[in-house]
Amino acid sequence: MEIQELDQKEVVSGDQPDFLPINGTDYLEFYVGNALQSAHYFQTAFGFQPLAYAGLETGLHDRESYVLVQDKIRIVLTSPLRGKTPVSTHIDRHGDGVKVIALWVDDAKKAYEETISRGALSYLAPVTEKDPKGTVIRSGIHIYGETVHVFVERKAYDGVFLPGFVAWNPAYIPKPVGLRYVDHMVGNVGWHEMDSWVNFYADVMGFQQLVSFDDKEISTEYTALMSKVMSNGNGRIKFPINEPAEGKKKSQVEEYLDFYGGPGVQHIAVATDNIVETVTELRNRGVEFLQIPQTYYANLAERVGYIDEKIDKLRELGILIDRDDEGYLLQIFTKPIMPRPTLFFEIIQRKGAKSFGKGNFKALFEAIEREQMLRGTL
């Protein structure tokens, strides 16, 4: 559904001042069973570059973290060094996945105070962290499941990542693949919980609802889900929120909730300026994508109009195309990248389009169902 089609009664007013200005995504922290091996995978397969490290050598005794970067995307991979710690307990319950969605702000104390005053539950009271490179202030709140937002204020800091981290300079540094920034991030929540979290982002964080999809729009013969997309004031942060809907068989959201043990981040959409080159390189490095039937490309030119890319190449790579009133987008989805069938990545290139690929939903979810059949979880 395009923004213009949304019932205006559902849109949070944009006339109010933005009490929570956000500059962008600061970092995403994954809790994983083996941070060093995960870092090697993200370097090798996705082209992330080594940035920073914290662990025993830097004074930590319960965990270690490797930080990687590609253009504006920063990921932190954290593993426990001992059992029965918050990190190890989280992994036991959920498997590998996203714990922290960190947001870059100018004032972390004010961000905390504004959200707490509006009903958010505290995760991290404002803390000032220092080293010879300057000062960082961080704070945080709980969101769905055991996921959290951390507000990061780093205008007085010139270090490699955060105080407590040192530069990580391994000899092995594969080239980037053209990933540029986080376009959006999708959360899966439980039955009948979507509207509660939509209201949370509207009331507590001042987000606006961009678009809404019901189970008639996101469904196949067997499964269905519902989704609403929330965005912050400047549009740099977009969080679609999914919940299950009734269907003949178990939907992808239900499968996620079962294996993750509750709500959490389902997928991360990362942008590229040339999806053909990026996906070609990712495939060469062993990244596996959902398989789209060749029938999807029949009469594609009639459905989406003129595009710059060659359809034969898009067909070869399995890239999907959709158009809205602003332009068109190209997108493709990896298979789950963790041991459990939970987290996956979307690679997206926008050529004017502001939407989320509504025209591709049926082909995408049928591809996911084929994977569910192979797993025996449909």
N, C-alpha and C positions, 0 to 999 in steps of 0.2 A: 504494500500500500504506500502510496506517495504521500508526502507531507500535506499536499493540498487537499487530499481526500479525507484527512482525519477530521472527525467531529470536533469542532472548535470548543465544545464544552469540556473536552478532555484535556485541552492544552493548558498548562500552567502559564499564567500571565507573564509575559516577558517585560512588562512595564516596571516591575519591581526592581530595585537596585540589587546587584549581585553581592550578597553578603558573604559568599564563599568563592572569591575569584581563584581560578586554578590555571596555572600556566601550561600544564601538560602532565603526561605520565612521567614520574620520576624514575621508578624502577618497579619490576615485578619480582617478588621473591617466591621461589619454589622450595618447598620442603621435599627432599628426595633421599632415597636410601643411600646413594653413593654420589656425592657432589663432584668428586674428581672425575669419575667415569661419565657423569651427566655433562660436565663441562666439555669433556673430549667429544661427546656426541654433538652438542650444540655448536662447537667449533667446526667439526668435520662436516656434519650434515647441513647445518644452517648458516655457516659462515660467520658466526659471532667471533669477536676479537677479545682476547684476554685483557682484563683491566686491573682487577684488584683481588686480594686474598685476605682472609682473617681466619685464624685457627690457633692451634697450640703455640705456634711461633710468635703470635702477636698477643698472647695472654689469655685466649679463650680456652676453656677446659671442658665445655659441654657440647660444642658444635664447631663446625668449620664451614666457611662460605667462600665460593668462587664467584666473581663478578665478571660478566661478559657484556660487550657492547657492539652494536651495529647501527651506525648513524645515530638516531635519537632513541633507539631501543636499548634499555639496560635491563639485564636479568641477573638475579642473584640466586645461586644454587646452594642450599644449606642442608647439611646432614648432621645428625647427632653423633657425638663421640662417646656417649654413654647411653645406657638404657634408662627408661623411666624418667626421661626429661620431656619438657613440652614438645620438642621437635620429634622425638622418637614416638611419643604417644600419638601425635597427630598423624604420623606416617602409618602407625599400626592401624589406626581407624580409617584413614582415607586413602592410603597409598601415596604415590608421588603426585603432587598437585600444587596449585597456587595458594599460598597462605596470605601474602601481603600484596595489595594493589596500592603502591605508594604514589601520592599525588604531589606535584611540585607547586608550592604556594609561596607567597611573599611573607606571610605571617602565620607560622604554625600555631602560635598560642591563640591568636584570634580565631583561626579555623577550628581549633578544638573547642574554644568557648562558645562559638556560634552554634556548632553542631550539638554539643552537650546540652546547651540551653534549650534546644529544640527537641530533645528526647533521645539523642544517641547515647549508647552505652560506652563508657570509657574502656579503651584497650591500653593506651599509653598516655599518661599525663605528660604535659610538655616537659621535655628533658633537653638540656643544653649539653652538647658534646663538643669537646675541643681537642685540638692537637696543634703543632706548630704551623699548620697551614690555615688555621682559622677556626670558625665556629659554625656548627650546624644545630638547628633546633628541630626536634621531631615530636610529634604527638600522634595519637591514633584512636580510632573508634571501631567498634564491631559492626559488621554488616551481616549478610545472610550466612547461615551455617557457622563455620569457624573461620571464615574469611574476614579480613580486616582491611580498613584503609589507614595508611600512615601518611600524615601531612609532613612534608619535608621543606624546610626553609634553609636555603644554602647560599644566600646572597653574600654572606661574609666568609665563604669558604673557597679555598683554591686547591684542595687536595685531590687525590686520585679518585676517591669515591665518598667515603665517610670517615670520620675519626675512628681509629681502631683498625683500619684497613691499610695494607701496604700494596705497592704496585706488584702486579703479577706478570712476569716476563718469561714465559716458557719459550723454548726453541721452536715449538710446533705452532705455526700460525697460518692456517689456510686462509685463502682470500675470502672477502665478503661475497654475498650473492645478490646484493642490491636491495635488501630490506631496509626501510627507511624510518618508519614510526608505527606506533600502535594506532590503528584506525578505529577499532572498537573491541570490546571484550564482553562476552556473553556469559551470564550467570544462569544456572538451572536452580530453581527453587521447587518446593513441594506442592502437593495438591492445594489449590485455592490460596496460594501464598503470593502470587504475582502482584495483585493489586496492593497488598500490604507493603511490598518493597517498592512498588511504584510510588506510593504515598510517602514512604520513607525518603526516597531520593528527592521528591518534590518538597516536602515539608522540612526535612532536616538539612538537606544540602542545597536546596534552591534550584534543582534541575527542572527541566521542562520535558514533557512527553512529546516526542517527535512523531511517532507512528505506532499503530496498533495492528496486530494480526490476530484473527480469531481462528478457531479450529476448523472452520470451513476453508480458510485460505492456506493453512499449513496442515495438510492432511494427505494421506494416500488411502489406498483401499483398506489398509490394516491399522494405521496409527495416526495420531494427531497430537498437536500441541498448540499452546497459545503464547504470544509474545508481545511485549511492549518495550519500546526503545526510549530510554531517558538520556538527556544530554545536558551538560552544564551550560552556563551563560554564554561563553564564547564558542561553544561547539567543538572544543578540542577533546572533550571526554564524552564518549558515548557508550552506554551500558544497556544493551538489550537484556531483558529478563524473561526467561521461559518458564512455563509450568506445564505439567502434563494435561492432556485432555482425553476424554473417553474414546477408545477405539477398540477394534476387534482383538488387537494383540498389544504386547508391551511396547510402548514408544521409546525412542532414544532417550527422552528425559527420564522416564522410569528406569531404564537400564542404568543411566548415569547415577541416579539417586541410590539405586541398589548397590552398585559397586563402590561408589565414593562414600557411602554411608551418610548421605545427607546433601544439602545444597552446597554448591561451589561453582567455581569457574569452569565452564564447559569448553569454550574455545577462545583463542586470541587471534584477532584479525590483524595482520601486519601488512603495511602498504609497500608497494614497489612502483617505480616509474616505468618498468618494462617487464610485464609479467611473463612474456614469452622467454626472455633471457633468464629471468630468475627461476622459473619452473624448470626450464631445461637443465640449468645447473643443479638445482635441488634433486632432480631425478638422477642425474649423473652421480650424485653423491649418495644415492641410496634412499632418499626420502620417498615414502610410498603414499600415493594419493587415492582417494575414492575413485572407482571406475564408473564412468558415465556411459550409458548405452549410445551406440553410434546413431540411433534413431533421433536422439536429441538434436543432432545437427541438420536433420532434414528440414528444408525450408527455413533455415535459421535467418538468412538474409531478409526474407519476407517478414519475419517476426521482430527483428531488432533494427532493420534498416542498415544503412552504410556504416561500416566500421573500418578503421585503418588497418587492422590486422588481417592476415590471411586465414580464412576459415579452415582450410586444410591443416594448417599448423595448430590452430586451437583444437581441432578434432584430434589430432595426433597426441597432444598433450593432455586432453581432457579438461580444458578450460571452459568455464561457463560464461555466458554473456547475457546481460539484461540492460534494458533502457528505461529511463524515466524522462520527465519533462526537461531535466537539466542536462542530460547527456546519457552516456552509457558507462557500465562498469564491467570488469572482467574479474572472475574469482575462481578459486579452486580450493579444495579442502583435503588436508592430509588424513590418513588413518590415525587412530589414537597413537600417541607417541610414548605413552607410559604403559607399564605392564597391565594395569586394569583398563578396560575400555571406557575411559573417561575423557581426559584432556586431548584436544587436537588443535591444529593451527589452520587458519584460513589465510591464503595469500590473495591480496586484492589490489587491483589497479583501477582508480577512478578517472574517468575522462568526462568530468562534469557531473556525473550522477551523484545524487545525495542519498539515494535509497539503499536498500540492503539485498537486492536481488530477488524480489518477490517472484518474478517469472521463472526462477530456477528452483523454487522450493520443491516442486513435485519430483523433478529429476534428482535433486540432492537427497531428499529423504528416502526415495526408493533405493538409492545407492547405499545409504546408511542401513536400510532394512536388509539388503543383501549381505552386508557385513554381520548384522545381528543374526541372520540365519546361519552363517558359518560358525558363529560363536555359540549357537543354540540358545540365544536369549530373546528371540523375537516373540 
